[in-house]
């Protein structure tokens, strides 16, 4: 489709919008490939006899020197999240600091990859409860300072059947 795109743009002299409509793609894709072809110094006379593979390789050369992304130990990260005060942001910062020479994921990608890993671990068990039969009670997080210098704990409870929460 890249060759058709360049043929319509350069040989037929159509606008980006007309090329996009003819190929049923977005104008942004047309602009991207035309820009790559211009940056590579290509024209229609040069590429008209090329195969799609040859054209794709010329427009998007693969760098042999690119470093692979360093994949963190997801099992360790999952266990670390059980510790008090540990967040994904903190673990991501440690991951980036531990690999200054290598390619690391940005925070969003790190979270998405962790989420995909965690989804493979989670089993679920459906539990049927009658209303008013059970209530879960706990104290959440660390203590909170009060204005008089004392510290207080946050009490949290949840009804088992309705998931109604009281804090």
Secondary structure as GFF3:
##gff-version 3
##sequence-region A 1 167
A	DSSP	alpha_helix	2	6	.	.	.	ID=ss1
A	DSSP	pi_helix	7	11	.	.	.	ID=ss2
A	DSSP	alpha_helix	16	23	.	.	.	ID=ss3
A	DSSP	alpha_helix	27	39	.	.	.	ID=ss4
A	DSSP	alpha_helix	44	47	.	.	.	ID=ss5
A	DSSP	alpha_helix	52	59	.	.	.	ID=ss6
A	DSSP	alpha_helix	74	80	.	.	.	ID=ss7
A	DSSP	alpha_helix	88	98	.	.	.	ID=ss8
A	DSSP	alpha_helix	107	121	.	.	.	ID=ss9
A	DSSP	beta_strand	135	145	.	.	.	ID=ss10
A	DSSP	beta_strand	151	159	.	.	.	ID=ss11
A	DSSP	beta_strand	165	166	.	.	.	ID=ss12
###
